[in-house]
Amino acid sequence: MLLFILWTALMGPLATVQAKGSCYAYERNPYVLFSTYTPYEFVHENSDDRVDIPKCHPVQFWILSRHGTRYIKEDGIKEMWSLRSLRDEIISNLDKRQGRLCTQDVENLKKWTPQAVLTLPNDLTPQGYRDAYYLALRYKSRFPTLLNRSYRPDKFQVQFTDTQRTTLTAFAFIDGIFGSTVDIELPQPLSPDPVLKPSDYCTAWDEDVNHNPDSMKEANAFLYGPEMQSVLQSVSRRLGTNITNENLDNIYTTCRFEKAWHVDSVSPWCAAFTKDELKILEYKEDLESYYKRGFGNEMNKHVGCPLAKDLLDRFSKLENGETQPSGVFYFSHDTDIQLFFTSLGVGKDRINITHSNYATMARRNWRTSLLTPFASNFAAIFFKCDRGEPFRVQFRLQEKLLRLKGCPHNRWGLCDWSVIKKKYGYISDTCDLSFCFKEMTE
């Protein structure tokens, strides 16, 4: 804090333009962990090497994927367009040497124009299609005995929610697995869908958690706490104008979406932030999701159980010799995937994240940038083995091996099915969403 006061005194009210070396435009390693708007390109496993496990062969591939990169929602599009007037004010003040952006960042801001139109709110982007298409190609390379096959309706099950972005993501994934010429009859999505989108199905959760002001207490306390207020003041100085919380949110949202839409380009609005400030903004997002969809509320794990039950029940049928598809492909949304993770205990920390422990939670497990970026995916592969335990499971998150708590560490990330049943079997036995519908009272 003392250093900050000294810096302010030395710089005075009129800050000078930064040197070229500190330009965001020239940053070789920008911070791109933007919570649920994180581009998938920066967080997934790049290897597509075939998975060959001695004495074991895969018998089912189960995947739950979020839709790929999407356009901004309708209100967000209007807010993005409203940035033009703020941009002009910033440029005018920077020309008067009020503010602190380098020459190239200023030039990029001058050339900026909104890249969203009202006709495409929430729809999948071209990058979103690529996210799912190449995800499918990589998994096809890893598990060719399961996925490098001709399509048959009894061998592959595809299901998605009732939105354009998940539907088109499913088609992109199918394109990567089977090719664009394959003729597939896909089921009509359910609305509401108690398995893929329990957040829409469960009215009790929507009222008691999602729209309960108490769920925002920690995020709001952080918003008006010292870390976020420091970000607000710093961005105001950097841009040469007084920035409100609403401005800050709008700038951050635009920065994130534009980077996700064009992964090889820079958004001029990202120049408003330092890496440390982006980490603070990321934490604010995590606080909201933690209490609305994560471990901050006990109801969340119960709402997220249907997908976990689906996975466990399918593997149990395979153990019992019942016929199952080789591939099960589900496409949903970040809210429901977070609820599913909460049900399984994925991303659980030893203590709750709160508005007051940001400094000690840098290595937290509940980090939505890594849990549910665009095109986030959780895959479970059921193996039959000829040595040791007869059935084992490999889990992958963003294509990287995921070792769930209680599973031994080994080269292949395999966990004995008996361990999984012991740890999670209660979910199959107790999953019941009947609590979602409160009795109507007069």
N, C-alpha and C positions, 0 to 999 in steps of 0.2 A: 504494500500500500504506500509506504514511504517513497519507494522508487517511482511509483506512478505519480505522486504529487510533485516530486522533483522534476520528472520528465515534462509534466504539464507546465511547470513554471519556466523551464528552459525554452520550451517550444513557443510559449506565448499563444495568443489567440489566433494568429494566422500561421498555420502550419505550411511547410514547404512541400513541393512535389517530391515523392520518393525517388530513389535511384532505380535504374532499370533492373538491377538484380533482385529487387524486392517486389517486382510486378507479379501479380497473380497470372497474368497472360503468359509469363515465361516459367511459371512454376512447373517443374518436372514431376513432382510427386504431390499433387494436390490432395487435400483431405476429401474423400468421397463417400464417407459413411454417413448417409443422410436418413437414418431410421428407415421407415417403410418405403421411402422413395429412393433407396440406394440402388444404383444400377447393378444388375446381376453380373455384368461383365467383370466387375472388380472383386467379387467375393467367391466365385465358384472354383472348384477343382478343375485344373486345365487338362490333366492327363485323361486320355481315353483308352489306356492300356487294358487289354482283355484281363478279366478276373479269372485266374485259374488257381483253384484251391485244391491241393492234393486230397484225393479220396472223398471229395465233396462235389456235388453238382447242384446248380440252382433249379428249383422247381416252380417258384412263383416270384414275380417282380410286382411289388405294390408301391405305387407312388401317389403322394398328395402334393400337388403343385399349385402355387398361386399363379394367377394370370401374369403375363409378361408386362413390360412397361406400357403404361396407359397415358392418355391425355389427361389434362387437369379437369376437375369437375366444373360445372357451369358457373358457379359463383366464383371459383378460382380464376376462370378465364376473364371474367369482368374485372377482378382485382388485378390481374396481370396487366390488362390494358390500362388500368388506372395508374399504373406505374409510370406512364409516359410523362405526366405532369411533374411527378416527383423527380424523374430523370432530368427533365429540363431545368428544374430548380437546382439540382445537384451540379449539373454542368455549368450553370451560370455562376454558382458560388465557387466552383473549382477554378473557373476562368479568372476569378477575383483572388485566387490563391487562398481561398477558404476551404480547408479540407486537406486530405493527404492520400491521393491516389497517384500512381505513376502515369506517365504520359500515355503508354499503350493501353492501360486499363481505362483511362479517360476516353481515348479514341474508340475503344470497343463499346463503351457505354453510349457514346454519341451515335454510333451506327446501329445500336440495338433497336429492334422492333419486336413486339409480341409475336410469338410463333404458335398461337392457339386460336381456333375459331369456334364459335358457338355451336356449329353443326356437328362437332365431334366430341362432346364432353364425355369423359370416362372411357372412350373407346380405345382399343388396342392400337398402338403405334407400329410403324414398320420395325422399329427396334424390338418391340415386344414380340412380334412374330419371330424375329431372328432368335430372341432369347429362348423360346420354346423349341424351335426347329433344331438348333444346334445342341440344346440340352438332350433332345431325343437321339440325335446322331451319336453323341458321346456315350449315352447309356446303351445304345445298340451295339457299339464297339466293345463295351465292357462285358455285356452279357449276350453274346450272339446266339447261344443255344436257346435262349428264351425269346429274344426280341428280333433276331434276324430271320423272321419267318413270314410266310404269306398270311394275310389277314383271314381269320375265321371267327365268326361271331361267338362260337363256344370257347375260343382260346383267348380272346381279348375283350375286356369290358372297359368301356369309356363312358365317363359321366362328368357333367359340368353343371354349373349353376345357370340360372336364367338371365345371363347378361351377355352382351356382345363380346366383352373382353375375355371372359372365360371360354365362351364358345369358340372364338377364333384362336385362342391359345391351344385349345384341344385339337383343332384342325391343324395348327402348325406342328404340334407334337406328333400327330398321326402322319403328317407329311414327312417328318424326319424318320419315323419308324418304318412306314410302309410305302412311301412315295406318294406323289400328288395325284396319281391316276387311280389309286385304289378306290373301289366302290364300297363304302361303309354306310350302313344304316345306323344312325346314332339315335339313342333314346331321347325323347322330349324331356327337357329339364323340369324338375319339380319346383313349384313356387307356392308356399315356402318349402324348403328342403330340410327335413330334420337331421339328415346325415351330413351333407356337404355344407349347409349353411344354417346351423342351429341358432345363430345369432338373430336371424329373421323369424325363426320358428318359435323361439322361447320368449313369450311375452313377459313373463316374470323377470327374466334377466334384463330385458330391455328397459323395464321400469325400475327395477331395484338396483341395477348396476350401471347399465349403459347411459341412462338419462338421469341418474341420481347425482345431484350436485356434490355429494360426499366423495364420489369417485374422482373428482377433480381437485380435492383439497390439497394434496401434495404437489400436483403440477402447478396449481395457482400460487401456492406458497413459494415455490421455486421461481415462478415468473416474476414475483415482486421481491425476491430475495437478492442478496448481494451479487451473486454470480451473474444473473440475468440483467440486473441493473447496470453492472459493469459493462456487459456486452452492449447494451443500449447506448450508454454514454460513449463508448469507444467507437461504435459504428457511426454515431452522430458526428464525432470529431473527424473521422476518416472521410466521410462524405460531405462534410462542411455544412450540414443543416441538421436541425433538430428532428430526430426520428422518433416516432411513437411506437408503442408495442405493435399496433396494427401494421404500420409501415414495415417494421422489422420482420414480422411474420410473412408479409407479402414478398419482401425481398428474398427471404430464406426459401420460401416455397418456389419462387421463380428460379432461383439458383439451382435448386435440387431437380426440378422437373427438366429444365433445359439441359442439364448434364446427363440426365437419364435418357432424354430423347436423342442426344448426339454425344455418344460416349467419347468420341475422338476430338471434341471441341471443348471450349471453355465458355461458360456463361459469364458475361461481364458483371452480373450481379453477385457472383461468388467473390469478387474482389472486395466486397464490403466487409469480409470476415477474415480473421486469422484462423489458423488451425485450432488453436485453443478455444476460440469462440464457437467454432462449429461443433466442437465436442460438448460444449455447454448446451447448445441448442439441441443436439442429439439427445442429451440426457433429459431435457425437458419433455421430449417426445416419449422417451422410455418411461418416464414417470406416469404419464397419462395412460399408456397401454398396460403398464404393470397393474394398475388398480382397476382398469376397466376390463382387461382380458387376461391378465396374468395372475400371479400368486398373491396379489394384494387383496383379493376377495375370494372367499371360499366357494362361492357359487360357480365361479368360472370353470373349475375343473369338472364340475358336474355337467355343465352345458357342453363342454368339449369332449364328452365321453363317446358319442356315437361313432366317430371315425376311428377312435382307438378300439372300440368294440368290433367294428367291421374288420380291422386288421387282425385282431386276435382270433376272432371266430373263423376267419378264412384259414389261418395257419393251423388252427385246431382241426379243421376238416381235412386238411392235407395230412396231418399226423394220423388221422383215423382212416386214411385211404380213400376219402371222398374226392370226387372230381372237382377241380377248380380251374379257372382260367390261368394261362401262363402269365398274363399281364393284366393288371388292374390299374387303370389310369384315371385319377380324380383331379378335377380342377376347381379351385375355390378362391377364397379371398384371405387377406392378411388377418382380419378379425377372427375368422373361424380357424385358421391355422394356429394362431396364438392360443386360442381356447383349447385346441387339440394338444398343443405342446404342454399347456398347463395340466391337462388331464394325465399326460405321461410323465410329468416332472422334468421336461426338457427346458433348460434355461433357468432352473431354480437356483437361487443364491442362499447362502447360509443365513443371511439376515435380509430384511426388507430394504429396498432402495427407498429413500425418503428425500425430502427437500433439503435436509440438513447434512446428508452424508455423501454429497457429490465427490468431495476430495478423496474419499477412501474407497470409492466404487468404480474406479477406472477400469478394473479388470472384472467387472460384473458379468454374470452369465446372461442376465436378462438384457440383451442388447439387440433391439429389433433390426438394426442394420445388418446383423449377421443371422438373425433368426428368420425374419420375414422381409427381405428385400423384394424388389420386383422379381418375379419368376422363382421365388423361394420354393424349394422342394425337399420333401422328406421321403426317402425311399427305404423300404424294408424288403430284403431278399431272403426268401426261405430256402435253405439248403438241406438236401438229404445226403448223409455222409456214411461211408462204409467203414469208418474207424472211429472209435470213441462214441460219444453221444450220436444217436442216429439223425437228429434234427438240430440245426443251428440257424441263427439269424444274423444277417449283417445289416446294420443301419447306416444310412448316409444322409447328411444334411448339407445342402448345396453341393452335392456329389462327393463331399469329403467324408471319410469314415467317422462315424459317431459312436462313441463308446458310452452306453448308458450306465448309470450308477449301478454297481453290483455285478457288472459283466467284467470278466478278466481281460487284461490287456494282452493282445497277441497281434501278430503281424497282419492278420486278415480282418481284425475287428469283429471276429465271430463271437456270438454269445449263445450258450446252450439254450435250446428252446425250453428246457425244464426250468432254467433260471428265469426266463421271461414269464412263463406261466405262473411261477411262484410270486414274482414281483407285481405282475399286472393282471393276473387272472380275476381278481375281484372286480375289475372294470366290466368284464363280460357278464359277471353275475349280478352286478348292481346297477348297471347303466339304465336309467329310466327317466325320461323327460316329462313324465306326467306332472311334476311339480311346476312346470312352466306355465300352466294354465290355472290361474287363481279362480276360485269360485266367484261368480258375479253376485254382488250384494246390492240390494235395493237402497 
